[in-house]
Amino acid sequence: MKSEYDVIIIGAGPAGSIAAKTAAQKGLSVLMIEKRQEIGDPVRCAEGVSKIWLRKHIEPDHRWICADVKGSRIYAPDGTMIEMAEEIAGGEVGYVLERKIFDRALAYESAKAGAEVMVKTRATDLIMENGFVKGVKVMHLGETYDIKAKIVIGADGVESKVGRWAGIDTSIKPVDIETCAQYLMSGTGIDQNYCYFYIGNEVAPAGYVWIFPKGNDLANVGIGILGSKSGEKKAIYYLDEFVKKNYPNARILEMDVGGVPVCGSIEKTIVNGLMLIGDAARQSDPITGGGIINAMEAGKIAGEVAYNAISKGDVSTRALKEYEDKWRTTIGYDIDNSLIVKNTFTSFTDKEINSLAHSLEGVNFSSMSLLDLLYALFKANKKLLWDLRGLFKNVVKYELDFER
Ligand SMILES: Cc1cc2nc3c(=O)[nH]c(=O)nc-3n(C[C@H](O)[C@H](O)[C@H](O)COP(=O)(O)OP(=O)(O)OC[C@H]3O[C@@H](n4cnc5c(N)ncnc54)[C@H](O)[C@@H]3O)c2cc1C
Protein backbone atom coordinates (compact mmCIF):
# COMPACT_ATOMS: atom_id res chain seq x y z
CA MET A 1 0.00 0.00 0.00
CA LYS A 2 1.28 3.46 -0.97
CA SER A 3 0.42 6.65 0.92
CA GLU A 4 -1.17 8.28 -2.14
CA TYR A 5 -3.15 7.17 -5.24
CA ASP A 6 -5.01 8.85 -8.05
CA VAL A 7 -8.20 7.03 -7.06
CA ILE A 8 -9.31 5.09 -3.98
CA ILE A 9 -12.44 2.96 -4.30
CA ILE A 10 -14.25 1.90 -1.15
CA GLY A 11 -16.00 -1.47 -1.60
CA ALA A 12 -15.22 -4.37 -3.95
CA GLY A 13 -18.72 -5.24 -5.18
CA PRO A 14 -19.66 -5.05 -8.87
CA ALA A 15 -19.70 -1.22 -8.79
CA GLY A 16 -16.27 -0.88 -7.16
CA SER A 17 -14.54 -3.53 -9.28
CA ILE A 18 -15.74 -2.09 -12.60
CA ALA A 19 -14.75 1.44 -11.51
CA ALA A 20 -11.32 0.14 -10.44
CA LYS A 21 -10.81 -1.76 -13.70
CA THR A 22 -11.89 1.21 -15.85
CA ALA A 23 -9.69 3.74 -14.03
CA ALA A 24 -6.68 1.37 -13.97
CA GLN A 25 -7.04 0.61 -17.70
CA LYS A 26 -6.79 4.36 -18.31
CA GLY A 27 -3.42 4.37 -16.54
CA LEU A 28 -4.48 5.85 -13.19
CA SER A 29 -3.00 4.51 -9.94
CA VAL A 30 -5.92 2.83 -8.18
CA LEU A 31 -6.49 1.27 -4.76
CA MET A 32 -9.69 -0.67 -4.07
CA ILE A 33 -10.35 -1.56 -0.44
CA GLU A 34 -12.79 -4.16 0.88
CA LYS A 35 -13.71 -4.62 4.54
CA ARG A 36 -14.45 -8.34 4.23
CA GLN A 37 -11.74 -10.97 4.08
CA GLU A 38 -13.30 -12.62 1.03
CA ILE A 39 -14.68 -10.61 -1.86
CA GLY A 40 -18.27 -11.62 -2.69
CA ASP A 41 -18.95 -13.57 0.50
CA PRO A 42 -21.45 -13.63 2.18
CA VAL A 43 -23.87 -13.22 -0.71
CA ARG A 44 -27.01 -11.15 -0.33
CA CYS A 45 -28.50 -11.50 -3.78
CA ALA A 46 -30.84 -13.59 -5.95
CA GLU A 47 -28.08 -13.41 -8.58
CA GLY A 48 -30.21 -12.77 -11.69
CA VAL A 49 -28.83 -10.55 -14.48
CA SER A 50 -29.64 -9.69 -18.08
CA LYS A 51 -27.26 -11.32 -20.55
CA ILE A 52 -26.96 -8.42 -22.97
CA TRP A 53 -26.06 -5.91 -20.28
CA LEU A 54 -23.65 -8.23 -18.52
CA ARG A 55 -21.69 -8.84 -21.73
CA LYS A 56 -20.97 -5.11 -21.96
CA HIS A 57 -18.72 -5.50 -18.94
CA ILE A 58 -17.37 -9.03 -18.83
CA GLU A 59 -17.23 -12.10 -21.06
CA PRO A 60 -19.57 -14.77 -19.60
CA ASP A 61 -17.68 -17.62 -17.95
CA HIS A 62 -19.20 -20.99 -17.03
CA ARG A 63 -17.36 -20.87 -13.68
CA TRP A 64 -19.78 -18.23 -12.39
CA ILE A 65 -22.93 -18.98 -14.38
CA CYS A 66 -25.30 -21.38 -12.61
CA ALA A 67 -28.23 -21.20 -15.03
CA ASP A 68 -28.93 -19.88 -18.50
CA VAL A 69 -32.53 -18.71 -18.30
CA LYS A 70 -34.90 -18.82 -21.27
CA GLY A 71 -37.87 -16.97 -19.84
CA SER A 72 -39.99 -15.93 -16.87
CA ARG A 73 -43.29 -17.19 -15.52
CA ILE A 74 -45.28 -14.68 -13.54
CA TYR A 75 -48.17 -15.82 -11.34
CA ALA A 76 -51.07 -13.55 -10.33
CA PRO A 77 -52.81 -14.11 -6.96
CA ASP A 78 -55.51 -16.34 -8.54
CA GLY A 79 -52.87 -18.51 -10.26
CA THR A 80 -53.14 -16.96 -13.73
CA MET A 81 -49.73 -17.35 -15.37
CA ILE A 82 -48.08 -14.99 -17.84
CA GLU A 83 -45.07 -16.34 -19.66
CA MET A 84 -42.37 -14.16 -21.10
CA ALA A 85 -40.15 -16.37 -23.19
CA GLU A 86 -36.86 -15.93 -24.96
CA GLU A 87 -38.13 -14.57 -28.31
CA ILE A 88 -39.04 -11.37 -26.50
CA ALA A 89 -35.40 -10.34 -26.36
CA GLY A 90 -34.12 -12.09 -29.46
CA GLY A 91 -33.01 -15.15 -27.50
CA GLU A 92 -31.15 -13.07 -24.93
CA VAL A 93 -32.69 -13.39 -21.50
CA GLY A 94 -30.64 -13.86 -18.40
CA TYR A 95 -28.16 -15.72 -16.28
CA VAL A 96 -28.31 -16.73 -12.67
CA LEU A 97 -24.83 -16.15 -11.30
CA GLU A 98 -22.71 -17.62 -8.54
CA ARG A 99 -21.87 -14.25 -7.02
CA LYS A 100 -19.20 -15.55 -4.70
CA ILE A 101 -17.17 -16.43 -7.80
CA PHE A 102 -18.49 -13.62 -10.01
CA ASP A 103 -17.54 -10.78 -7.62
CA ARG A 104 -14.09 -12.28 -7.19
CA ALA A 105 -13.70 -12.58 -10.98
CA LEU A 106 -14.56 -8.88 -11.36
CA ALA A 107 -12.01 -7.93 -8.69
CA TYR A 108 -9.44 -10.11 -10.46
CA GLU A 109 -10.11 -8.20 -13.71
CA SER A 110 -9.45 -4.92 -11.91
CA ALA A 111 -6.20 -6.30 -10.46
CA LYS A 112 -5.19 -7.54 -13.91
CA ALA A 113 -5.76 -4.00 -15.22
CA GLY A 114 -3.34 -2.70 -12.58
CA ALA A 115 -5.48 -1.80 -9.56
CA GLU A 116 -4.22 -2.67 -6.07
CA VAL A 117 -6.81 -4.60 -4.05
CA MET A 118 -6.74 -4.78 -0.26
CA VAL A 119 -9.14 -7.01 1.67
CA LYS A 120 -9.81 -6.82 5.41
CA THR A 121 -9.41 -3.08 4.98
CA ARG A 122 -12.27 -0.92 6.22
CA ALA A 123 -12.77 2.77 5.44
CA THR A 124 -13.51 4.53 8.73
CA ASP A 125 -13.77 8.13 7.50
CA LEU A 126 -12.86 10.54 4.72
CA ILE A 127 -9.93 12.95 4.78
CA MET A 128 -11.32 16.45 4.11
CA GLU A 129 -9.31 19.56 3.25
CA ASN A 130 -10.75 22.95 2.22
CA GLY A 131 -14.10 21.52 1.18
CA PHE A 132 -12.55 18.70 -0.87
CA VAL A 133 -12.38 14.96 -0.18
CA LYS A 134 -8.65 14.24 -0.22
CA GLY A 135 -8.42 10.60 0.80
CA VAL A 136 -9.61 7.88 3.16
CA LYS A 137 -8.86 6.83 6.72
CA VAL A 138 -8.64 3.06 6.83
CA MET A 139 -8.28 0.28 9.37
CA HIS A 140 -6.25 -2.77 8.30
CA LEU A 141 -5.43 -5.62 10.68
CA GLY A 142 -5.83 -3.40 13.75
CA GLU A 143 -3.71 -0.51 12.39
CA THR A 144 -5.08 2.81 11.10
CA TYR A 145 -3.71 4.58 8.03
CA ASP A 146 -4.42 7.84 6.18
CA ILE A 147 -4.27 7.27 2.41
CA LYS A 148 -4.48 10.26 0.11
CA ALA A 149 -6.25 10.30 -3.28
CA LYS A 150 -7.19 12.84 -5.92
CA ILE A 151 -10.62 11.19 -6.19
CA VAL A 152 -12.49 8.84 -3.85
CA ILE A 153 -15.26 6.61 -5.19
CA GLY A 154 -17.81 5.35 -2.65
CA ALA A 155 -19.00 1.86 -3.72
CA ASP A 156 -19.83 0.61 -0.23
CA GLY A 157 -23.26 -0.84 -0.94
CA VAL A 158 -26.70 -0.45 0.55
CA GLU A 159 -25.44 0.28 4.07
CA SER A 160 -23.12 2.98 2.71
CA LYS A 161 -21.55 5.42 5.14
CA VAL A 162 -19.32 7.15 2.60
CA GLY A 163 -22.16 9.31 1.28
CA ARG A 164 -23.08 10.45 4.77
CA TRP A 165 -19.43 11.22 5.64
CA ALA A 166 -19.29 13.39 2.50
CA GLY A 167 -22.50 15.24 3.41
CA ILE A 168 -24.69 13.57 0.76
CA ASP A 169 -28.21 12.65 1.87
CA THR A 170 -28.56 8.92 1.15
CA SER A 171 -31.09 8.18 3.88
CA ILE A 172 -33.95 5.87 2.87
CA LYS A 173 -37.47 5.99 4.29
CA PRO A 174 -39.16 2.66 5.19
CA VAL A 175 -41.49 3.13 2.18
CA ASP A 176 -38.43 3.18 -0.04
CA ILE A 177 -36.77 -0.04 1.05
CA GLU A 178 -37.70 -3.60 0.12
CA THR A 179 -36.81 -5.97 2.93
CA CYS A 180 -35.70 -9.30 1.53
CA ALA A 181 -35.18 -12.85 2.75
CA GLN A 182 -33.93 -15.73 0.70
CA TYR A 183 -33.18 -19.44 0.97
CA LEU A 184 -30.94 -21.47 -1.30
CA MET A 185 -33.02 -24.65 -1.59
CA SER A 186 -32.67 -28.11 -3.06
CA GLY A 187 -35.59 -30.20 -4.22
CA THR A 188 -38.05 -27.56 -5.47
CA GLY A 189 -38.31 -29.47 -8.76
CA ILE A 190 -38.70 -26.28 -10.82
CA ASP A 191 -37.94 -26.19 -14.54
CA GLN A 192 -34.36 -24.86 -14.49
CA ASN A 193 -34.96 -22.91 -17.72
CA TYR A 194 -37.28 -20.38 -16.07
CA CYS A 195 -37.38 -17.75 -13.38
CA TYR A 196 -40.64 -17.70 -11.42
CA PHE A 197 -42.36 -14.71 -9.85
CA TYR A 198 -45.41 -14.72 -7.57
CA ILE A 199 -47.18 -11.43 -6.96
CA GLY A 200 -50.09 -10.39 -4.75
CA ASN A 201 -50.60 -8.76 -1.40
CA GLU A 202 -51.24 -11.99 0.43
CA VAL A 203 -48.08 -13.70 -0.80
CA ALA A 204 -45.78 -10.62 -0.77
CA PRO A 205 -47.24 -7.23 0.22
CA ALA A 206 -46.12 -4.66 -2.38
CA GLY A 207 -43.39 -6.98 -3.56
CA TYR A 208 -42.92 -10.45 -4.97
CA VAL A 209 -41.61 -13.94 -4.38
CA TRP A 210 -38.88 -15.09 -6.77
CA ILE A 211 -37.52 -18.51 -7.59
CA PHE A 212 -34.34 -18.42 -9.62
CA PRO A 213 -32.78 -21.70 -10.84
CA LYS A 214 -29.19 -22.39 -9.76
CA GLY A 215 -28.60 -25.68 -11.59
CA ASN A 216 -28.61 -29.25 -10.19
CA ASP A 217 -32.08 -28.90 -8.66
CA LEU A 218 -30.96 -25.91 -6.61
CA ALA A 219 -32.85 -22.61 -6.55
CA ASN A 220 -32.80 -19.24 -4.85
CA VAL A 221 -36.26 -18.88 -3.29
CA GLY A 222 -36.71 -15.39 -1.93
CA ILE A 223 -39.07 -12.56 -1.18
CA GLY A 224 -38.93 -8.78 -1.14
CA ILE A 225 -41.70 -6.78 0.53
CA LEU A 226 -42.21 -3.10 1.22
CA GLY A 227 -41.65 -2.66 4.95
CA SER A 228 -44.32 0.04 5.09
CA LYS A 229 -47.06 -2.26 3.70
CA SER A 230 -46.43 -5.51 5.52
CA GLY A 231 -47.53 -4.51 9.04
CA GLU A 232 -45.96 -6.47 11.90
CA LYS A 233 -44.93 -9.46 9.82
CA LYS A 234 -41.42 -9.70 8.46
CA ALA A 235 -40.21 -10.91 5.04
CA ILE A 236 -39.07 -14.23 6.53
CA TYR A 237 -42.63 -14.92 7.77
CA TYR A 238 -44.05 -14.56 4.25
CA LEU A 239 -41.21 -16.61 2.79
CA ASP A 240 -41.79 -19.46 5.25
CA GLU A 241 -45.53 -19.43 4.48
CA PHE A 242 -44.79 -19.61 0.74
CA VAL A 243 -42.27 -22.43 1.11
CA LYS A 244 -44.55 -24.44 3.46
CA LYS A 245 -47.39 -24.22 0.96
CA ASN A 246 -45.47 -24.79 -2.28
CA TYR A 247 -42.32 -26.76 -1.46
CA PRO A 248 -42.91 -28.60 1.82
CA ASN A 249 -40.31 -31.26 0.95
CA ALA A 250 -37.54 -28.98 -0.32
CA ARG A 251 -34.46 -28.42 1.89
CA ILE A 252 -32.83 -25.15 2.95
CA LEU A 253 -29.07 -25.01 2.38
CA GLU A 254 -28.35 -21.30 2.94
CA MET A 255 -30.22 -18.25 4.12
CA ASP A 256 -29.67 -14.54 3.66
CA VAL A 257 -31.51 -11.35 4.47
CA GLY A 258 -30.95 -7.81 3.27
CA GLY A 259 -32.46 -4.58 2.07
CA VAL A 260 -32.82 -3.15 -1.41
CA PRO A 261 -33.29 0.59 -1.98
CA VAL A 262 -36.31 1.21 -4.24
CA CYS A 263 -36.46 4.99 -3.77
CA GLY A 264 -35.48 6.06 -7.30
CA SER A 265 -32.72 8.54 -8.10
CA ILE A 266 -31.34 10.54 -5.20
CA GLU A 267 -30.63 14.25 -5.63
CA LYS A 268 -26.87 14.31 -5.47
CA THR A 269 -24.13 11.70 -5.94
CA ILE A 270 -21.00 13.90 -6.07
CA VAL A 271 -19.09 16.37 -3.94
CA ASN A 272 -15.66 17.89 -4.56
CA GLY A 273 -13.27 14.93 -4.97
CA LEU A 274 -15.89 12.17 -4.53
CA MET A 275 -18.43 10.12 -6.51
CA LEU A 276 -20.95 7.60 -5.15
CA ILE A 277 -21.84 4.56 -7.25
CA GLY A 278 -24.06 1.46 -7.16
CA ASP A 279 -26.24 0.69 -4.14
CA ALA A 280 -24.36 3.41 -2.22
CA ALA A 281 -25.92 5.87 -4.70
CA ARG A 282 -29.32 4.05 -4.51
CA GLN A 283 -29.08 3.07 -8.19
CA SER A 284 -31.02 -0.22 -8.01
CA ASP A 285 -34.22 -0.65 -10.01
CA PRO A 286 -37.34 0.28 -8.00
CA ILE A 287 -39.49 -2.48 -9.55
CA THR A 288 -37.20 -5.48 -9.59
CA GLY A 289 -34.71 -4.42 -6.92
CA GLY A 290 -31.99 -5.52 -9.36
CA GLY A 291 -28.82 -3.50 -8.94
CA ILE A 292 -25.88 -5.50 -10.30
CA ILE A 293 -25.97 -4.15 -13.85
CA ASN A 294 -26.71 -0.56 -12.80
CA ALA A 295 -23.83 -0.77 -10.32
CA MET A 296 -21.50 -1.91 -13.11
CA GLU A 297 -22.73 0.79 -15.49
CA ALA A 298 -22.22 3.49 -12.85
CA GLY A 299 -18.78 2.06 -12.04
CA LYS A 300 -17.73 2.31 -15.66
CA ILE A 301 -18.93 5.92 -15.98
CA ALA A 302 -17.24 6.90 -12.70
CA GLY A 303 -13.93 5.28 -13.74
CA GLU A 304 -13.96 7.21 -17.03
CA VAL A 305 -14.94 10.49 -15.39
CA ALA A 306 -12.20 10.06 -12.76
CA TYR A 307 -9.70 9.82 -15.59
CA ASN A 308 -11.11 12.88 -17.43
CA ALA A 309 -11.17 14.98 -14.24
CA ILE A 310 -7.66 14.03 -13.11
CA SER A 311 -6.29 14.62 -16.63
CA LYS A 312 -7.77 18.14 -16.57
CA GLY A 313 -6.50 18.75 -13.04
CA ASP A 314 -10.01 19.59 -11.85
CA VAL A 315 -11.73 17.21 -9.40
CA SER A 316 -14.35 19.70 -8.24
CA THR A 317 -18.09 19.08 -8.73
CA ARG A 318 -17.77 21.15 -11.92
CA ALA A 319 -15.75 18.32 -13.49
CA LEU A 320 -17.48 15.43 -11.71
CA LYS A 321 -20.86 16.66 -12.97
CA GLU A 322 -20.04 14.66 -16.09
CA TYR A 323 -20.68 11.55 -13.95
CA GLU A 324 -24.02 12.91 -12.63
CA ASP A 325 -25.16 13.85 -16.13
CA LYS A 326 -24.16 10.55 -17.72
CA TRP A 327 -25.69 8.19 -15.17
CA ARG A 328 -28.91 10.22 -14.91
CA THR A 329 -29.52 10.11 -18.67
CA THR A 330 -28.78 6.38 -18.92
CA ILE A 331 -29.56 4.20 -15.91
CA GLY A 332 -31.25 7.13 -14.15
CA TYR A 333 -33.84 7.36 -16.93
CA ASP A 334 -34.81 3.70 -16.41
CA ILE A 335 -34.79 4.09 -12.64
CA ASP A 336 -37.20 7.06 -12.83
CA ASN A 337 -39.58 5.17 -15.13
CA SER A 338 -39.47 2.11 -12.89
CA LEU A 339 -40.31 4.26 -9.89
CA ILE A 340 -43.51 5.49 -11.58
CA VAL A 341 -44.54 1.91 -12.42
CA LYS A 342 -43.63 0.69 -8.91
CA ASN A 343 -45.70 3.40 -7.24
CA THR A 344 -48.68 2.49 -9.43
CA PHE A 345 -48.49 -1.27 -8.99
CA THR A 346 -47.89 -1.27 -5.25
CA SER A 347 -51.29 0.45 -4.85
CA PHE A 348 -53.09 -2.39 -6.70
CA THR A 349 -55.47 -4.77 -4.95
CA ASP A 350 -55.17 -8.49 -5.69
CA LYS A 351 -58.40 -8.22 -7.69
CA GLU A 352 -56.85 -5.56 -9.91
CA ILE A 353 -53.69 -7.64 -10.39
CA ASN A 354 -55.83 -10.64 -11.40
CA SER A 355 -57.80 -8.60 -13.91
CA LEU A 356 -54.56 -7.27 -15.41
CA ALA A 357 -53.14 -10.80 -15.62
CA HIS A 358 -56.32 -12.06 -17.35
CA SER A 359 -55.98 -9.43 -20.06
CA LEU A 360 -52.34 -10.39 -20.66
CA GLU A 361 -52.78 -14.17 -20.37
CA GLY A 362 -51.71 -16.01 -23.53
CA VAL A 363 -50.34 -12.83 -25.08
CA ASN A 364 -47.34 -13.29 -27.36
CA PHE A 365 -45.21 -10.42 -26.11
CA SER A 366 -42.66 -10.75 -28.89
CA SER A 367 -45.22 -9.90 -31.62
CA MET A 368 -47.17 -7.31 -29.63
CA SER A 369 -46.82 -3.65 -30.55
CA LEU A 370 -46.80 -0.98 -27.88
CA LEU A 371 -50.30 0.03 -29.04
CA ASP A 372 -51.60 -3.54 -28.60
CA LEU A 373 -50.11 -3.62 -25.13
CA LEU A 374 -51.66 -0.26 -24.20
CA TYR A 375 -55.03 -1.47 -25.49
CA ALA A 376 -54.80 -4.65 -23.41
CA LEU A 377 -53.89 -2.62 -20.33
CA PHE A 378 -56.69 -0.15 -21.02
CA LYS A 379 -59.21 -2.98 -21.27
CA ALA A 380 -57.97 -4.38 -17.97
CA ASN A 381 -57.90 -1.20 -16.01
CA LYS A 382 -58.57 2.30 -17.33
CA LYS A 383 -57.23 3.89 -14.18
CA LEU A 384 -53.89 2.16 -14.79
CA LEU A 385 -53.14 4.19 -17.89
CA TRP A 386 -54.01 7.39 -16.06
CA ASP A 387 -51.72 6.43 -13.17
CA LEU A 388 -48.92 5.68 -15.61
CA ARG A 389 -49.22 9.02 -17.44
CA GLY A 390 -45.94 10.23 -15.85
CA LEU A 391 -44.20 7.30 -17.51
CA PHE A 392 -45.47 8.19 -20.98
CA LYS A 393 -44.50 11.83 -20.42
CA ASN A 394 -40.99 10.69 -19.47
CA VAL A 395 -40.68 8.47 -22.53
CA VAL A 396 -41.83 11.25 -24.89
CA LYS A 397 -39.48 13.77 -23.22
CA TYR A 398 -36.58 11.32 -23.54
CA GLU A 399 -37.34 10.67 -27.23
CA LEU A 400 -37.49 14.43 -27.90
CA ASP A 401 -34.25 15.09 -25.99
CA PHE A 402 -32.63 12.22 -27.87
CA GLU A 403 -33.66 13.63 -31.27
CA ARG A 404 -32.39 17.11 -30.41
C1 LIG B 1 -31.94 -10.45 -1.20
C2 LIG B 1 -31.40 -9.66 -2.35
C3 LIG B 1 -31.57 -10.13 -3.64
C4 LIG B 1 -31.06 -9.42 -4.74
N1 LIG B 1 -31.19 -9.94 -5.98
C5 LIG B 1 -30.67 -9.30 -7.06
C6 LIG B 1 -30.74 -9.86 -8.36
O1 LIG B 1 -31.25 -10.96 -8.56
N2 LIG B 1 -30.21 -9.16 -9.38
C7 LIG B 1 -29.62 -7.95 -9.22
O2 LIG B 1 -29.19 -7.34 -10.21
N3 LIG B 1 -29.53 -7.40 -7.99
C8 LIG B 1 -30.02 -8.05 -6.90
N4 LIG B 1 -29.89 -7.51 -5.65
C9 LIG B 1 -29.19 -6.23 -5.50
C10 LIG B 1 -27.68 -6.40 -5.69
O3 LIG B 1 -27.20 -7.37 -4.79
C11 LIG B 1 -27.00 -5.05 -5.47
O4 LIG B 1 -27.66 -4.06 -6.19
C12 LIG B 1 -25.51 -5.08 -5.90
O5 LIG B 1 -24.77 -5.99 -5.14
C13 LIG B 1 -24.93 -3.67 -5.76
O6 LIG B 1 -23.56 -3.70 -6.02
P1 LIG B 1 -22.59 -2.66 -5.29
O7 LIG B 1 -21.23 -2.92 -5.80
O8 LIG B 1 -23.14 -1.30 -5.36
O9 LIG B 1 -22.66 -3.04 -3.73
P2 LIG B 1 -22.27 -4.40 -2.99
O10 LIG B 1 -22.32 -5.55 -3.89
O11 LIG B 1 -23.11 -4.43 -1.76
O12 LIG B 1 -20.75 -4.17 -2.57
C14 LIG B 1 -20.38 -3.24 -1.58
C15 LIG B 1 -19.07 -3.70 -0.97
O13 LIG B 1 -18.56 -2.66 -0.12
C16 LIG B 1 -17.98 -3.27 1.03
N5 LIG B 1 -17.90 -2.26 2.09
C17 LIG B 1 -18.96 -1.71 2.77
N6 LIG B 1 -18.51 -0.78 3.65
C18 LIG B 1 -17.15 -0.74 3.53
C19 LIG B 1 -16.12 0.00 4.19
N7 LIG B 1 -16.41 0.91 5.15
N8 LIG B 1 -14.83 -0.21 3.82
C20 LIG B 1 -14.53 -1.14 2.84
N9 LIG B 1 -15.47 -1.88 2.22
C21 LIG B 1 -16.76 -1.68 2.54
C22 LIG B 1 -18.93 -4.41 1.31
O14 LIG B 1 -18.33 -5.39 2.14
C23 LIG B 1 -19.23 -4.93 -0.09
O15 LIG B 1 -18.34 -5.93 -0.50
C24 LIG B 1 -30.39 -8.19 -4.52
C25 LIG B 1 -30.23 -7.71 -3.23
C26 LIG B 1 -30.72 -8.43 -2.14
C27 LIG B 1 -30.52 -7.90 -0.75
The ligand as a Tripos MOL2 file, in Angstrom:
@<TRIPOS>MOLECULE
LIG
   53    58     1     0     0
SMALL
NO_CHARGES

@<TRIPOS>ATOM
      1 C1        -31.9440  -10.4530   -1.2030 C.3       1 LIG1
      2 C2        -31.4030   -9.6590   -2.3540 C.ar      1 LIG1
      3 C3        -31.5690  -10.1320   -3.6420 C.ar      1 LIG1
      4 C4        -31.0580   -9.4170   -4.7370 C.ar      1 LIG1
      5 N1        -31.1860   -9.9420   -5.9820 N.ar      1 LIG1
      6 C5        -30.6670   -9.3030   -7.0570 C.ar      1 LIG1
      7 C6        -30.7410   -9.8650   -8.3600 C.ar      1 LIG1
      8 O1        -31.2520  -10.9650   -8.5620 O.2       1 LIG1
      9 N2        -30.2130   -9.1630   -9.3840 N.ar      1 LIG1
     10 C7        -29.6180   -7.9460   -9.2170 C.ar      1 LIG1
     11 O2        -29.1860   -7.3410  -10.2130 O.2       1 LIG1
     12 N3        -29.5250   -7.4050   -7.9870 N.ar      1 LIG1
     13 C8        -30.0200   -8.0490   -6.8990 C.ar      1 LIG1
     14 N4        -29.8870   -7.5080   -5.6460 N.ar      1 LIG1
     15 C9        -29.1910   -6.2300   -5.4980 C.3       1 LIG1
     16 C10       -27.6830   -6.4020   -5.6950 C.3       1 LIG1
     17 O3        -27.1980   -7.3710   -4.7920 O.3       1 LIG1
     18 C11       -26.9960   -5.0480   -5.4650 C.3       1 LIG1
     19 O4        -27.6650   -4.0580   -6.1910 O.3       1 LIG1
     20 C12       -25.5120   -5.0780   -5.9030 C.3       1 LIG1
     21 O5        -24.7690   -5.9900   -5.1430 O.3       1 LIG1
     22 C13       -24.9320   -3.6720   -5.7590 C.3       1 LIG1
     23 O6        -23.5580   -3.7020   -6.0180 O.3       1 LIG1
     24 P1        -22.5880   -2.6600   -5.2860 P.3       1 LIG1
     25 O7        -21.2250   -2.9240   -5.8010 O.co2     1 LIG1
     26 O8        -23.1430   -1.3040   -5.3630 O.co2     1 LIG1
     27 O9        -22.6620   -3.0440   -3.7320 O.3       1 LIG1
     28 P2        -22.2680   -4.3990   -2.9880 P.3       1 LIG1
     29 O10       -22.3250   -5.5470   -3.8900 O.co2     1 LIG1
     30 O11       -23.1080   -4.4270   -1.7560 O.co2     1 LIG1
     31 O12       -20.7470   -4.1720   -2.5740 O.3       1 LIG1
     32 C14       -20.3770   -3.2350   -1.5820 C.3       1 LIG1
     33 C15       -19.0720   -3.6980   -0.9750 C.3       1 LIG1
     34 O13       -18.5640   -2.6630   -0.1250 O.3       1 LIG1
     35 C16       -17.9770   -3.2670    1.0260 C.3       1 LIG1
     36 N5        -17.9050   -2.2580    2.0900 N.ar      1 LIG1
     37 C17       -18.9580   -1.7070    2.7690 C.ar      1 LIG1
     38 N6        -18.5090   -0.7840    3.6470 N.ar      1 LIG1
     39 C18       -17.1500   -0.7450    3.5310 C.ar      1 LIG1
     40 C19       -16.1230   -0.0040    4.1900 C.ar      1 LIG1
     41 N7        -16.4060    0.9100    5.1480 N.pl3     1 LIG1
     42 N8        -14.8330   -0.2140    3.8160 N.ar      1 LIG1
     43 C20       -14.5290   -1.1390    2.8410 C.ar      1 LIG1
     44 N9        -15.4730   -1.8800    2.2160 N.ar      1 LIG1
     45 C21       -16.7580   -1.6770    2.5380 C.ar      1 LIG1
     46 C22       -18.9310   -4.4130    1.3120 C.3       1 LIG1
     47 O14       -18.3300   -5.3930    2.1430 O.3       1 LIG1
     48 C23       -19.2340   -4.9310   -0.0900 C.3       1 LIG1
     49 O15       -18.3450   -5.9330   -0.4990 O.3       1 LIG1
     50 C24       -30.3860   -8.1890   -4.5200 C.ar      1 LIG1
     51 C25       -30.2330   -7.7060   -3.2280 C.ar      1 LIG1
     52 C26       -30.7190   -8.4270   -2.1410 C.ar      1 LIG1
     53 C27       -30.5180   -7.9030   -0.7490 C.3       1 LIG1
@<TRIPOS>BOND
     1     1     2 1
     2     2     3 ar
     3     2    52 ar
     4     3     4 ar
     5     4     5 ar
     6     4    50 ar
     7     5     6 ar
     8     6     7 ar
     9     6    13 1
    10     7     8 2
    11     7     9 ar
    12     9    10 ar
    13    10    11 2
    14    10    12 ar
    15    12    13 ar
    16    13    14 ar
    17    14    15 1
    18    14    50 ar
    19    15    16 1
    20    16    17 1
    21    16    18 1
    22    18    19 1
    23    18    20 1
    24    20    21 1
    25    20    22 1
    26    22    23 1
    27    23    24 1
    28    24    25 2
    29    24    26 1
    30    24    27 1
    31    27    28 1
    32    28    29 2
    33    28    30 1
    34    28    31 1
    35    31    32 1
    36    32    33 1
    37    33    34 1
    38    33    48 1
    39    34    35 1
    40    35    36 1
    41    35    46 1
    42    36    37 ar
    43    36    45 ar
    44    37    38 ar
    45    38    39 ar
    46    39    40 ar
    47    39    45 ar
    48    40    41 1
    49    40    42 ar
    50    42    43 ar
    51    43    44 ar
    52    44    45 ar
    53    46    47 1
    54    46    48 1
    55    48    49 1
    56    50    51 ar
    57    51    52 ar
    58    52    53 1
@<TRIPOS>SUBSTRUCTURE
     1 LIG1         1 GROUP 0 **** ****
